[in-house]
């Protein structure tokens, strides 16, 4: 169980309004109930806390509580929600416990590149997701990159799980990496990026009036020319914060593109944008 992260998070970000204090009190009461083996009470308290303040630690602890109550799908659902906020421990637990995997290898025409597709069978939702990986061996060094195929209508399930499918036939404009040798960089580095956000972001009036705070997790694609596209909200806050996060990303200038094998590629990038009121 996690007992300190949420408390530290609330103190550092200066949450001082009653709804967030109530969320913290409910969270702490949930921890106490769990320690006393009262899992039903802990379940209820964590759920109430999440209604006031969605947070990865609370989702994680609720997931563990669901597991103690033998609610396997509740366990998986809350791990997934924590992972969507950017909690990598929850993501790892989810894939280890809530999915089964099949791997399909693709033929390669050279000794440098090879590819494989991992099929994830999600046990509770009865759905499948697919991840294609590119493996490079250069000078006896192996690098593996996660590749997103954007056009799922053209490259559907029958294509992706067919070992004779020629993955190199996928047009470059619909291949996106989630990791690469040189990641994209905002011109001037992280300090310049943060300065840009501070100088341009406007706290939405509705969020102010309703005392809405939190972190919007946003993802977007940086293409081989440094342009930003495909902006999506992964974790919502509401009150106009999501729209403001999208607006600020659209305002950004070109980035330095990511590189694989010395060539610029398209890369999916994740960014948290925190909205915090002081008072």
N, C-alpha and C positions, 0 to 999 in steps of 0.2 A: 504493500500500500504506500501511497505517496502522502506525506504528512506536512511538508513544509513549502513546496513550490508555490502553491496557490497563495499562501499567506505572504510569502516574499513578493510575489507578483503584485498583490494588492497594495502592499506598502510602497514598493518602488514606484508604481505608476500613480500613486497618490489618490486612489479611490477613496472618496470620503462621503459619498451620498448613501442614504439609508438603504437603498435596494442592494448596494454592493456590500454594505456591512451585514445585511441580512443573509446574503449569499455566503459570505465567509462564516457566519455563525452556523448556518445550516451545514456547511461543508465540515466544520470542526465537530459538530454534533454527529454527523455521519461517520467520521473517523472514530469517535468514541463508541458509537453503537456497533461498528464493525469489530472493534477491539473487544467488545463485550459479547461477541458472537450473535448479536441481534441483527441478522442480515436483512430481514424484512424492514426493520426500522431504518437501517442504513440506506437501503434502496430508496425508501420514500424521501429521506432527507437529502440525498444526493440529487434526486430528481427535482425536488423543489429548488435546490441551489442552482441547478442548471437553467431553470426557467428564468431566474434573475440574472445569471452570469454564466453563459456558456464558456467552459474552460477545459483544456485538454486533461488536466489532472483530475478534474471531477468526472469527466467521461471515463477515464482510465479506472478510477476507483469504483465507479458504478459498474464497469465491465467485470472487474474482479469480484464484486459483490454478486452480480448476476451468476457468475460461475459457481460461487458458493451455494446459491439457491438452485443450482442445476438447471438454470435457464441458459442453455448454450447459445441460442440465437440472440438473446439479449446481450450476452457476453460479446459476441461477434459484432453486433450492431454498434455498441458503444466503443469498442476498439476502433471500428471504422470511422466513427465520428471524431474520435481523438486524433486519428491519423490524418483526417482531412484538415485538421487545424495545424498540422505540421509536426505531430508527435511521432518520432521515428521508432521509439520503443513499442508503441501501440501498433504501428504499421508492421513491425517485425513479428509481433505476437499474432496479429491477424493472419498474416500469410502462413505462419507455422501451424496455427490451430484451426483456422476457418476455411482453408482452401486445400485442395489436392492439386497436384501438378502432373502434367505430361509434357515431354519435351520432344520436339521434332527438329531434326537437323536438316539443313539444306545443302545441296551440292554446291561446290565452289569450283570455279575454273582456274584458280591459281593457288599458290601456297601461302599467300599473304592474308587473304580474307576468307573467313568462313562465317556462317550465320546459323542461328537456331531460334526457334520459336518456343516459348513456354506458354502452355495453355493452363490457366488457373480456373479450376472449377470451384465456385463459391458454394459452400455446403448449405447455407441457410437460404440464400436468395435464389438458388438453383440457376444461376447465371454463369457465363464464362467471360473471361477477359483474356486478351492475348498480348504478349510482349515479345517483340523481336529484338534480338541482340546481334550486334556486329562484333566479330572477334578479329583482331588484327595481330599478326605476328611479324614484327620487324626487328631485325638484329637480335633474334632470340628473346625479345621482350613481347609479352602478351598484354594487349589492352582490350577491354570489353566495354562496349557502349550500348546503352539502351536506345533503341530506335522506335519512334512513334510513326505509325502509318496513318496519316490523317484521313485519307479517302477510303473509309471502310466499305463504301458501296462498290468501289472498283476492286478492292482487295478484301473480299469477304472471307468467311470462315473456311469455305472449301479451298480457297487459295492458300490461306495462312497455314493450314494444317496438312497441306500436301507437300511431302518431301521433295517432289519434283518441281515445285514452284520456283521460278527464277527470281529470287528476291532483288537481284540487280536490275530487273526490269522496272522496278518502281521508280517513277520519275523523281528527280531530286527535289522538286518543289513540294512534294507531299511526304518527304522523309524528314523527320525532326528528331534530334537527339535530346535526351534528358541529361546527359553528361558527355563531356568531350575532353580532349587533351588540353585545350586552352578554352576556358569558359568565357562567355561574353562579359564585357566590362563597360560600365558607364564611363564616358570620357572624363578623366580626372580622378577616377577611383570612387571608393565608397564614400569618402568625405564629401566629394562634389555631389554625389547622388543624394546624400542626406541633406546637404545645404539646399539643393533644388527642391526637395520635398518640403522643408521648413519654410522656404520662401514663397511657395506657390499653393500650398494646401489651405483650404478654407473649411473650418468646422461647420457642418451643416446646421442651419438654424433649428430644424426639427429635432435633431439629435441633442442640441443644447437644451431646448425646452423640455425634452423628455429625459434629460440626463443619461443619454445613451453613450456608452463607452465600450471600447473593445478593439480587437485587432482584425482587420480585413485581410484575409490571405488571398492574394491575387496571382494568377499565372498568365504569362503571355509568351509569344514566340518572337525571338530576335532572329531575323533572317540573315542570309549571307552578306547582305549589304548594311546590316546594322539597324534596319527598320523594325518597328514594333507592330505586331498584328496578333489576331486571335486572343484577345484579352478576355479572361474568364475569372469569375469570382468563385473561389473554392470554399471560403468560410465567410459567411455574411454577418454583418452587425446590424444593419437596418438604420432607419432614421435619416437616410440620405448619405450615409457613410460609404456604402457600396458604390453609389453613383459618383461620389467625390473621388474615390480611389481610382475608378476607371478614368475619370476626367484627367486626373493628375498624370496617369501613365500615358495617356494620349498626348499630353503636352511635352513629354520628354523628347529631347533631341536624339539623334542616332547614337547607337552604342558601337563599341568595337565588337565585331562579330566573333563567335566561337570558331575554333579551328580544330580540324581533324586531319592528320597527315599533311599539315602545312596548307590546307585549303579551308576557306570559310564555309561553314555549314549552318543550317537552321537549328536553333537550340530553344527548348522550352525552359523558361526561367520563372522562379517562384519568388514572390516578395511579400513580406508582411508590412502593412501600413497601420500603425497604431493611432487610435483616436482616444485621447485622454483629456478630460476636463480637470482644471485645477480649481481649488476652492478652499 
